[in-house]
Amino acid sequence: MDIKLAPSSLTECKVGLVALPVTEEDLGKKGASPAFDALDGALGGVLRTIARQEDFTGKAGTKLLVHSHGKIPASHVLLVGLGAAEKADLEALRRAAGTAAKEATRVNAGKLAFAVPGRHGTFDEARAATEGLQLGAYRFDKWKSKKDEEKKELKQAFVTGAGLDKDADARKGLELGLAVAEGICFARDLVNEPAMTMTPTQLARAAQAKLKVPGLTVTVHDRKKIEQLKMGMFLGVAQGSREEPKLIEVKYTPRGARGAKAKPVALVGKAITFDSGGLSLKPADAMVDMKTDMAGSAAVFGAMFAIAHLKPDFPVHAYVGSCENMPSGSAYRPGDILTARNGKTVEITNTDAEGRLVLGDVLTYAVQQSKPRVVIDLATLTGACIVALGMTTVGTWSNEDEWAEKVLAAAKQAGESFWHMPLTEEVKENLKSPVADMKNSGARWGGSISAALFLREFVEGNPWVHLDIAGPSTTDKETGYQSKGGTGVGIRTLVELVRSLEA
């Protein structure tokens, strides 16, 4: 979809639908919102009356659609609730823009104009609106034999506001919003694709194709290289599948010798393209969505796409180990002992705790290769994290509180829900093995903590943040800018973190 900045007046926009986000206070009396008053006046003063009759109060997440009856060029007018003014932040604006895009698609508007309120700065508002519009218009219907012909694709959207079309900061915000949204849509496509086509090989090819942009290089290693790197845990998980494992590296290198020599930020993503549980087989209903067990890698690739647009003055490196976890005559077994790249031995007590094994080897490789200022991994790692935090919050662990706080601050700015979790040392007792250095899974209690503690063993003391995205990596609801399926969670936070750092 093409998104542009436009002059402020919704009453003059020649589009199918104009959308105005409003707070609860905006509807109270004249003068609270000049944009609402202007739109109401152009419609003959009926908009406030209709809102009252329909009990539309501007509560967050609500909407009111009315027909203009030819009184303005747009055929439809949409009011989207932001909630109370003190809570109408950038995330509320992003959600409102997503709702507007969905509604414009539903009424076959073709084109949409969305007004920003002018409360948060032109850069931030243009960016949030752009992200919401693009993500709200997202569809994944490539596998449907009969497309929904009644719903026309939203071709164009305009972000409007007083003098916005001539504002340099707004232009920069729109451009960053487009890059971030494109990265998120790419991640959603990867997650939504069925495992029969999104194999480790195809994931690597998709990354090579999408990330062929200035500043980025993509290198793909095969099984032979993984063997040379002595990634015994990674190879152990991969050995049950006929699909070949892939180790994928993506590197952003800034221009200039000084920036190129700065310590990089390293990102690591889990990429189990299908997780059957291995010989510790999952129940049938738990296996249905296991094509999404590579959402961590999708987020890393999407973030790298947006980071290339940002052009930070320090390197950012990404590492992804991809394979399937399948049951077969060659699959690794409970009771097997695998030797990690760093020399630690791991007794397998559950083959369905496979993601931490692949991540462990890739984390070691990442810190040895990059010598990073921080390494951050994203993984759909544990159901235990969903039990603890639900479906919308990312669990956050770190061996350095300073880095945890930086990530949490970036998440807050990005409008994503993260929560700082403890690395409780007592839980590490659950990973003790009588026959190896450690086990790959412990007791049920504190399962997300023991998984984080396992990963910590492979970062060699480097600053590290672990993000368990098992809950919010997908959604089964159509809300705001979210569509059913992959969400691309974590991408906006990673972009905000990189924006906040200096070389």
Steps between C-alpha positions, in 0.01 A plus 500: 500500500617849415497736800559874472477815709217735405354838602296507815138532393306172507203683353683549169674162458385318187507150646248228579531536878631765738593389852536718807634365830325664795537496877212484744550870570486595129131411483403690812458850368586722208857629497655191655598370154517746209532209255181338634316832499601565137386155392177532696436840341560370149244225564238749611554460874370142515824319596489588870130416508552161336784423740272574793215294356730203433659525847840558343711666770851470357589206722819326390443240230151617403397637162211677332446490122259741330421583138577854387200513262705707258569788740875444468700323225552187712204260501565378855612658828653290776554606860744280694519519878834570669364492855569759768732779382769419757520143370482584128863414429676403179399136534134605522555705183667203328204278588253760380680522166487122469127502573452767234685293240290194576177698482603662173559154356165378629306780327710480182623856546801456273664808653515622859594823680598474866547806721757518780412700813816712528575414862821296481724664240482466126776238465346260752141549386580459132699188577233343726222576254699360208580180686138456606362560152743264329461225759123538517478449124711181515350180360633147460275327250746352248380146572130571447378366167219755495591850611244720666422706193251714690781658701714725288859548596570831671716669239592832660486679833572855606619610841361846565560774754562874516792572266607135512568470127773765524653380829849346467469308828167355391662386176775322693243342729299373207809354333606317816143381554491357149830314556392360837159396369657330198733309731206393716291394198797295377524332840126431498526340156780272620306392809172450314651287225442125547796290608486295180625806311674697777778247549844597632620525140210721396536716812861565403400582142228736619750682722749527215236645267341748741821618665680573177514869590788749542695447819398136551677177409346155540705181531345151514692201635408135438527185712868454420583843642282436806694179557830686466377748760435206736142601570404165649173614655381662176592190299333274756165674456535508121592133453142371511386693192573453132506880466852639511589740784620851421707750695415850376706812570386854421738789556438871487822699458495879527692724269829634631789324669415625850144368495599168347746439785244568775376205705186361335161419639435130436152357441419128512168350389350157557405337169342159546295501181288215632501358850331163540663459839728231358475162672345682798210552261257786554123433516331546163324826590824648637676428170263693273669837545857377519581652163529819709792373709733708283341833597816608683702477180225680306519787749878516466481512120224761507699712745813480285300627201387806698843550659653527153268795443604656832869488408638499858867592540591162651475141369203272562546127444228234490532123533234237437528122530216334311380140491197279558439292814356174370458138620671235289742213520786749501349741755681583821359322805426565865812385683739607224789726595589782261818705501453873445733725304642636826582148621219459753318167497121488520283203595175496303201444725240644261545529123226764498738738680691536175502875441741567785741244356520671161507843662778397736738411218405807296539731802852367556583552134351852505703620798819339371459649153369845591647569844184711543409780738183297560340187355121479489311183416132473402328164524163332527664303776259388773134443568591585857550863399145508363372360830688774685435801276216412265476544124597866466813550712863413421704348782835676545805354673852640518832442673540880525215713636626804309439330167165363614391854583616628161294235324197564720525875433518431125195274525303768683588757234407250228162422658580132564435322830815357662552386861827455691527143631748366758799273448435313825820308574321233706310390189833401343497193725233360268756481220754285686575168334662191656667405172575830319576864575129585488157388381305673227180524707414500866192498719172646379510779756692805388537354153557831323766593758687170465495546119655846541760365741587230247561762230715707735752214504587574137557877489847478660435784743410754233210741563190310394123546484261212437152572364241223518236595242298177518174679583492816290677359191157411358140599560161349420324836511453786252561811709635842407803447279523128582377228266453133580830314484852630545541839665867593451530573872839628610591677177390846612682452832825399330476801270442731797794347686734555206370856463583567866859377485816675387820351361 
